[in-house]
Amino acid sequence: MTDATVSESGHRLKPLSPAMLRELSARSNFQGAVRSLCHYGVVILVGSLIWKVSSSYGVLWALPLMVIQGYFVAFLFMAVHETAHKTAFKSRGLNLTVGYLSAFIIGQPYEYYCLFHWDHHRYTQDPERDPELIVGVKPKSDTQIVIAYSGLLQVAGRLRLMLGHAVTGKVTVPWIPENKRAIIVTEARVYAALYVLLLALSLWFSSALLLMVWVVPLVIGQFFLRPYLLAEHTGCDRTRSAFQNTRTTYTAAIVKWFAWNMPYHVEHHAYPSIPFHALPKLNEIVDGEIVHRGRGYIRTTRETWAWFRRQRQAG
């Protein structure tokens, strides 16, 4: 993933000097540690509250906490994303540690995602080669739009794909090169084995702990995560320019914090070597280049929903 931003006509947009790019691209173990420890700390805190409330008063009283936990667990996807770029930390080992752990929690095999995401950056908004568009839902009714925004089909699809890799030992998707396919199969088998082990332990101890603090919240969290992800590119231009094919969404500080500053998504796609903690500063520099601007996720979700309906009616 290079920091080259090219428009359809070939015009290169370079609002940063080489010196500025080097400064902004500096990676930090401290920044990565603060963000990841805060994120995981909240997950552990809310998970502990769920267990305490459900044990003392019953599961129904813990449901509101499970909804809150869903947001934080699902948004560990952002830790996976940032570590896939190896920009969360200066240390490669820390990137891999947090990446593998977060990916396991959200049910997204890490090595597979890295390769998937590589092609997404290379071919953003190219309907023939962008993996996100290839596997993305194409709703043909309002009911299918609702299901798309729930994120449940996406989760089911990636789990089915992972199990397919584990059981058949075959990988056929075009964004996984031949020399990486054995790794993807091994990874899928390790994930599947660990999930089965955790299920067996839960049954052995007759414990619903993981179900309440992890599995159910992760499913609920997709209702928060999927509209966020659909805001990144839906309705943007089909060009090679990150300033035109991606949307930056201006939102509350707490949302940016737990999304690892990825609402600054134009900035990230234009300069993927710049780590999450420098994206606000980058936004101040390149803001004038941005074409698609979201004003909060509620409003932006309405806009992307309307875009899907227009596409359906036009098709």
C-alpha positions in Angstrom: 0.0 0.0 0.0 1.7 3.1 -1.2 1.0 6.8 -0.5 0.2 7.6 -4.1 -3.1 9.2 -4.7 -4.1 9.3 -8.4 -7.2 10.7 -10.0 -9.0 9.1 -12.9 -7.2 11.4 -15.4 -3.8 10.6 -13.8 -3.4 13.9 -11.9 -1.4 13.2 -8.8 -2.6 14.9 -5.6 0.3 15.7 -3.3 -0.7 18.1 -0.6 2.2 16.8 1.7 5.8 17.4 1.3 8.2 14.5 1.8 9.3 15.9 5.1 5.8 16.3 6.3 5.0 12.7 5.2 8.0 11.4 7.1 7.0 13.2 10.2 3.4 12.1 10.1 4.4 8.5 9.3 6.3 8.0 12.6 4.9 5.1 14.4 4.6 4.9 18.2 4.5 2.0 20.6 3.2 4.4 23.3 0.2 5.6 21.1 -0.6 2.0 20.1 -0.4 0.8 23.7 -2.7 3.6 25.1 -5.3 3.0 22.4 -5.3 -0.8 22.6 -5.2 -0.9 26.4 -8.0 1.6 26.7 -10.1 -0.3 24.2 -9.5 -3.7 25.8 -9.9 -2.2 29.3 -13.4 -1.0 28.4 -14.2 -4.4 27.0 -13.0 -6.2 30.2 -14.8 -3.6 32.4 -18.2 -3.9 30.7 -17.8 -7.7 30.4 -17.2 -7.8 34.2 -20.3 -5.7 34.8 -22.4 -8.0 32.5 -21.3 -11.1 34.5 -22.0 -9.4 37.9 -25.4 -8.0 36.9 -26.5 -11.3 35.3 -25.3 -13.3 38.2 -27.1 -11.0 40.8 -30.3 -10.0 39.0 -30.6 -12.2 35.9 -29.7 -12.0 32.2 -32.4 -9.6 31.2 -31.0 -6.9 33.4 -27.7 -7.3 31.7 -29.0 -6.8 28.2 -28.4 -3.0 28.1 -24.8 -3.7 29.1 -24.5 -6.4 26.4 -25.6 -3.8 23.8 -22.9 -1.5 25.0 -20.4 -4.3 25.0 -21.4 -5.1 21.5 -20.2 -1.7 20.3 -16.8 -2.1 21.9 -16.2 -5.7 20.9 -17.3 -5.2 17.3 -15.1 -2.2 17.0 -12.0 -4.3 17.8 -12.2 -4.6 14.0 -10.4 -1.3 14.0 -7.5 -2.8 16.0 -7.3 -5.5 13.4 -7.4 -3.0 10.6 -4.6 -0.8 12.0 -2.4 -3.7 12.9 -2.9 -5.1 9.4 -1.2 -1.9 8.1 1.5 -2.5 10.8 0.9 1.1 11.9 -0.7 0.6 15.3 2.8 0.2 16.9 6.4 0.7 15.9 7.1 -2.8 17.0 6.1 -5.5 14.4 5.7 -8.0 17.3 3.2 -5.8 19.0 1.3 -5.2 15.8 1.0 -9.0 15.3 0.1 -9.7 18.9 -2.8 -7.2 19.1 -3.8 -8.0 15.5 -4.1 -11.8 16.0 -5.9 -11.4 19.4 -8.4 -8.9 18.1 -9.0 -10.8 14.9 -9.7 -14.0 16.9 -12.2 -12.2 19.1 -14.2 -10.8 16.1 -14.0 -14.0 14.1 -11.9 -12.5 11.3 -8.8 -14.6 10.4 -5.9 -12.1 10.6 -3.7 -13.2 7.7 -6.7 -13.6 5.4 -7.8 -10.1 6.3 -4.4 -8.6 5.6 -4.4 -9.9 2.1 -8.1 -9.0 1.5 -7.4 -5.5 2.7 -4.3 -5.1 0.6 -6.4 -5.6 -2.5 -9.1 -3.3 -1.2 -6.5 -0.5 -1.0 -5.0 -1.4 -4.4 -8.4 -1.5 -6.2 -10.7 0.7 -4.1 -14.1 1.1 -5.8 -13.1 -1.1 -8.7 -16.2 -3.4 -9.0 -14.1 -6.1 -10.7 -11.2 -6.2 -8.3 -12.1 -4.5 -5.0 -12.8 -7.5 -2.6 -15.2 -5.3 -0.6 -17.3 -4.8 -3.7 -17.0 -8.4 -4.8 -18.2 -9.9 -1.6 -20.4 -6.9 -0.7 -24.2 -7.4 -0.6 -26.2 -6.0 -3.5 -29.7 -5.5 -1.9 -32.7 -5.9 -4.2 -35.3 -4.8 -1.7 -35.7 -2.8 1.5 -35.7 -6.0 3.5 -32.3 -6.9 2.0 -31.0 -3.4 2.8 -32.0 -3.9 6.4 -30.3 -7.2 6.5 -27.2 -5.7 4.9 -27.0 -2.9 7.5 -27.3 -5.6 10.3 -24.0 -7.0 9.2 -25.2 -10.5 10.0 -24.8 -11.8 6.5 -21.2 -10.6 6.4 -20.3 -12.3 9.6 -22.0 -15.5 8.5 -20.2 -15.3 5.1 -16.7 -14.9 6.6 -17.3 -17.7 9.1 -18.6 -20.0 6.3 -15.5 -19.1 4.2 -13.2 -19.8 7.2 -14.8 -23.2 7.8 -14.6 -23.9 4.1 -10.9 -23.2 4.1 -10.4 -25.4 7.2 -12.5 -28.4 6.0 -11.6 -28.5 2.3 -8.0 -27.2 2.5 -8.7 -25.1 -0.6 -8.6 -21.4 -1.1 -10.0 -20.0 -4.4 -10.7 -16.3 -3.8 -8.6 -14.2 -6.2 -7.1 -11.9 -3.6 -5.2 -14.7 -1.9 -2.0 -15.5 -4.0 -1.0 -19.1 -4.6 2.0 -18.9 -2.3 -0.2 -17.7 0.7 -3.0 -20.2 0.4 -1.4 -22.9 2.7 -1.0 -20.2 5.4 -4.7 -19.3 5.1 -5.8 -22.9 5.4 -3.6 -23.4 8.5 -4.9 -20.2 10.0 -8.5 -21.3 9.4 -7.9 -24.6 11.0 -6.3 -23.1 14.1 -9.2 -20.7 14.5 -11.8 -23.4 14.1 -10.0 -25.7 16.6 -9.7 -22.9 19.2 -13.4 -22.0 18.8 -14.4 -25.6 19.3 -12.2 -25.9 22.3 -13.8 -22.8 23.9 -17.2 -24.2 23.1 -16.3 -27.5 24.7 -14.9 -25.8 27.8 -18.1 -23.8 28.2 -20.2 -26.9 27.9 -18.0 -28.8 30.3 -18.3 -26.1 33.0 -21.9 -25.3 32.1 -20.9 -21.7 31.8 -22.6 -19.0 29.7 -19.9 -16.5 30.5 -18.4 -16.3 26.9 -21.9 -16.3 25.4 -22.9 -13.2 27.4 -19.7 -11.2 27.4 -18.4 -12.1 23.9 -20.6 -14.0 21.4 -24.0 -12.3 21.9 -22.4 -8.8 22.2 -20.3 -9.4 19.0 -23.5 -10.2 17.1 -25.3 -7.2 18.5 -22.2 -5.0 17.7 -22.6 -5.7 14.0 -25.6 -3.4 14.0 -23.2 -0.6 14.9 -20.2 -1.6 12.9 -21.8 -2.3 9.5 -23.4 1.2 9.0 -20.0 2.6 10.0 -18.2 0.5 7.4 -20.7 1.2 4.7 -20.1 4.9 5.2 -16.5 4.6 4.1 -17.1 4.2 0.4 -20.8 3.8 -0.4 -22.0 6.4 -2.9 -18.5 7.7 -3.6 -16.9 8.0 -7.0 -15.5 5.0 -9.0 -12.1 6.6 -9.5 -8.6 5.9 -8.4 -8.3 9.0 -6.3 -8.7 8.5 -2.6 -10.0 12.0 -2.3 -12.9 11.1 -4.5 -13.6 7.4 -3.9 -13.7 7.5 -0.1 -15.6 9.4 2.5 -14.4 11.1 5.7 -17.1 11.4 8.3 -16.9 14.1 10.9 -18.2 12.7 14.2 -17.9 12.8 18.0 -14.5 12.4 19.7 -15.5 9.2 21.5 -16.5 7.6 18.2 -13.2 8.6 16.6 -11.3 7.2 19.7 -12.9 3.7 19.6 -12.7 3.7 15.7 -9.0 4.4 16.0 -9.5 7.6 14.0 -10.7 5.7 10.9 -13.6 8.2 10.4 -10.7 10.1 8.8 -11.0 7.6 6.0 -10.0 9.7 3.0 -6.8 10.6 4.8 -6.1 6.9 5.6 -6.7 5.8 2.0 -4.6 8.6 0.6 -1.7 8.0 3.0 -2.0 4.4 4.4 1.5 4.6 5.9 0.4 7.3 8.3 -0.7 5.8 11.7 -4.1 6.3 13.3 -2.8 8.9 15.9 -1.6 11.3 13.2 -4.8 11.3 11.1 -6.4 14.3 12.8 -3.3 16.4 12.0 -3.3 15.1 8.5 -7.0 16.1 8.2 -6.1 19.7 9.0 -3.6 19.6 6.0 -5.7 17.9 3.3 -9.2 18.8 4.3 -9.7 21.0 1.3 -9.0 18.1 -1.0 -11.8 15.9 0.4 -14.9 15.5 -1.9 -17.2 13.3 0.2 -17.9 14.5 3.7 -20.2 12.8 6.2 -21.7 14.9 8.9 -22.2 12.3 11.7 -23.1 8.6 11.2 -26.8 8.9 11.6 -27.0 11.4 8.7 -24.4 9.6 6.6 -26.3 6.3 7.1 -29.5 7.9 5.7 -27.4 9.0 2.7 -25.9 5.6 2.1 -29.3 3.9 2.5 -30.8 6.3 0.0 -27.9 5.5 -2.4 -28.7 1.8 -2.2 -32.4 2.4 -2.9 -31.5 4.6 -5.9 -29.2 1.9 -7.3 -31.9 -0.7 -6.9 -34.5 1.4 -8.6 -32.0 2.3 -11.4 -31.0 -1.4 -11.9 
